[in-house]
Amino acid sequence: MNSRALFSIVVLLAGCGAPGPQPPAAQARLEDANMRGSSQARAGDNAGAARRYEDAMRLAKTLDDADAFAVNSINLSIVYQRMGRDADAKTVLAPIVADERRAYSDARHLQAELRLAIMSLAARDNAGAIEWAKRAQNRCQSGAGGCAQLPAILNVQAQAALEAGQPAEASSLAQVAADRARQLDDKSEHANALRLVGRAQRAQGENAAAVETLTKAWEIDRELADPRKLMADLLELAHASLAAGNKVAARDYQERAAAISRALRDEK
Amino acid sequence: MSKPFSPPVRFARLALKVNAFLLIALLLVAAFLGLVAWKQGWFIHQTGINFVTRNSLGINKGMPVKLFGFTIGTVSDMRLAQNGVAVRMSINSAYLERIPRGSRAKFSRESGVVGASVIEIIPGKGEQPIGEDEYMDFEPARGLAEIIDDFRRQAVPAFNEIKQTMSQFNRSGEEVTTAMIALRREIDQIPETHRAVKRLIDSATRTSVSLEHLTGTLDRADFANKLITTLDSLNRTAATAEETMLRIKPAVEIGENAARDAGEIIAAAKRSWPLKEQYRQTEALLPIDSFEAYGISPQKK
């Protein structure tokens, strides 16, 4: 190694020890608001998280930072939906979807469209959900490289198919979502996909297989420790067990789901 | 005439007492032997299973044989065979059904490379348990050389990446030198650039004066002449600015190249171990979860 290379390494290592360049104050406040919002959202303090994300959006506007504005809008939409403010959750995404100035990247468009598909489905608007999911999927497929949101898009499509009374199509879409999620090591979407496969199997009368698939989903969700998902899994397991003729297991699952529900209510 | 013999009354029935004492002692010894035999497992039925190794170094009589870390027998005998050493293991017959045909014996140590050596049984995929006096395959222990070779195989890609990063640093050093030479050349030209900038400022001042004059005399008859003068002045300003830009351009290009190179180097360094772990992207976006479409009422908090 010659002396220049050695000098370069020394300079680089010296850089590690020295404090990095300080970001401008507004930029630092923007990052801080986003970070605090995320920690509060993860801790379940949705109202606090919403306040942080609203601050972050305002700061992003003052800095003309379109990407930060989009990220915080999407985060705020998630938090608003958790708070039950569905209309606000949709409104906050409108500027990204409209994008009159073409300021937002394809990735942000895709994320906003996926969020709108999810919210439409939650509001039992199947047609709207299918439309938004289709737009997100087209964007996902046209983008170079892997698309991390594909399992979620497929899961939304599978759930829409299930709600529309097409369990066979729902099952095949959810299977693809499960495979893709496994490849991407996305446990959350993997469990969601398995839950949908289980529901589709039950709808097709394959009750024993449904119990088996739903148990797998429950095992993953237990690792993720999300009470709402665990409750959903247990309710589905109760339905599937009852349909399979196992009343004792069905009652057990139902009681466990009820216990989680009560605990969540007490927590509130 | 001697007195007739009369047995001593003090040791009456002595023979009976001695015999009883001896009998109790014998029973105690037998019980002790029985206990020792039981503890040694002499009453447990053992099944002999064999394997042949080309090298019996480290294998001794009495060495424990383990299945899943649990002792199920011992090495009972070793003898020289045609192709190596035939080792016989005495396995507790109760555990034999857990050793199917196709199982392998492996020499290993309790704590990996160091620790007490044992024979480990690795169960095979067969369904029928192995029988008395049957032979199983033996897997010798990995030597230090093999372990080092394995480590080398895994470490080589990492070292190659470090080497690549180093060569990128090296190249960057050369480019920095080139950039420094070009920068020095530009520094030499600074006085001239300074003069050009001064001319530009003078020109701009004149233009400004001309414009003010123009504003004040818009309604005058010689408007056209002054406008021509102003346009000439603006032309000169533009030419000077262009000249200045042409001078600055190489320096800007060099700066751009240097910045791009630095970016590439930092990106390569970030990809390389051990820096990779320090530069994980923190995602500012919350995970978008399709479960939110499920319709379970959210936590309104």
HADDOCK unambig.tbl for C-alpha pairs under 7 A between the chains (distance, minus, plus):
assign (segid A and resid 4 and name CA) (segid B and resid 170 and name CA) 6.77 0.50 0.50
assign (segid A and resid 4 and name CA) (segid B and resid 173 and name CA) 5.39 0.50 0.50
assign (segid A and resid 5 and name CA) (segid B and resid 169 and name CA) 5.68 0.50 0.50
assign (segid A and resid 5 and name CA) (segid B and resid 170 and name CA) 4.61 0.50 0.50
assign (segid A and resid 5 and name CA) (segid B and resid 173 and name CA) 5.92 0.50 0.50
assign (segid A and resid 8 and name CA) (segid B and resid 169 and name CA) 6.54 0.50 0.50
assign (segid A and resid 8 and name CA) (segid B and resid 173 and name CA) 6.65 0.50 0.50
assign (segid A and resid 34 and name CA) (segid B and resid 284 and name CA) 6.72 0.50 0.50
assign (segid A and resid 38 and name CA) (segid B and resid 286 and name CA) 6.74 0.50 0.50
assign (segid A and resid 45 and name CA) (segid B and resid 301 and name CA) 6.35 0.50 0.50
assign (segid A and resid 46 and name CA) (segid B and resid 301 and name CA) 5.79 0.50 0.50
assign (segid A and resid 47 and name CA) (segid B and resid 301 and name CA) 6.19 0.50 0.50
assign (segid A and resid 71 and name CA) (segid B and resid 285 and name CA) 5.76 0.50 0.50
assign (segid A and resid 75 and name CA) (segid B and resid 285 and name CA) 6.25 0.50 0.50
assign (segid A and resid 75 and name CA) (segid B and resid 286 and name CA) 5.78 0.50 0.50
assign (segid A and resid 82 and name CA) (segid B and resid 298 and name CA) 5.00 0.50 0.50
assign (segid A and resid 82 and name CA) (segid B and resid 299 and name CA) 6.03 0.50 0.50
assign (segid A and resid 82 and name CA) (segid B and resid 300 and name CA) 6.28 0.50 0.50
assign (segid A and resid 83 and name CA) (segid B and resid 298 and name CA) 6.68 0.50 0.50
assign (segid A and resid 83 and name CA) (segid B and resid 299 and name CA) 6.42 0.50 0.50
assign (segid A and resid 83 and name CA) (segid B and resid 300 and name CA) 4.31 0.50 0.50
assign (segid A and resid 83 and name CA) (segid B and resid 301 and name CA) 6.29 0.50 0.50
assign (segid A and resid 84 and name CA) (segid B and resid 298 and name CA) 6.83 0.50 0.50
assign (segid A and resid 84 and name CA) (segid B and resid 300 and name CA) 6.30 0.50 0.50
assign (segid A and resid 118 and name CA) (segid B and resid 290 and name CA) 6.21 0.50 0.50
assign (segid A and resid 118 and name CA) (segid B and resid 292 and name CA) 6.47 0.50 0.50
assign (segid A and resid 118 and name CA) (segid B and resid 293 and name CA) 4.76 0.50 0.50
assign (segid A and resid 119 and name CA) (segid B and resid 293 and name CA) 6.11 0.50 0.50
assign (segid A and resid 121 and name CA) (segid B and resid 293 and name CA) 5.35 0.50 0.50
assign (segid A and resid 122 and name CA) (segid B and resid 292 and name CA) 6.93 0.50 0.50
assign (segid A and resid 122 and name CA) (segid B and resid 293 and name CA) 4.29 0.50 0.50
assign (segid A and resid 122 and name CA) (segid B and resid 294 and name CA) 6.09 0.50 0.50
assign (segid A and resid 122 and name CA) (segid B and resid 295 and name CA) 5.01 0.50 0.50
assign (segid A and resid 152 and name CA) (segid B and resid 289 and name CA) 6.71 0.50 0.50
assign (segid A and resid 152 and name CA) (segid B and resid 290 and name CA) 5.25 0.50 0.50
assign (segid A and resid 155 and name CA) (segid B and resid 290 and name CA) 6.53 0.50 0.50
assign (segid A and resid 156 and name CA) (segid B and resid 290 and name CA) 6.18 0.50 0.50
assign (segid A and resid 192 and name CA) (segid B and resid 291 and name CA) 6.39 0.50 0.50
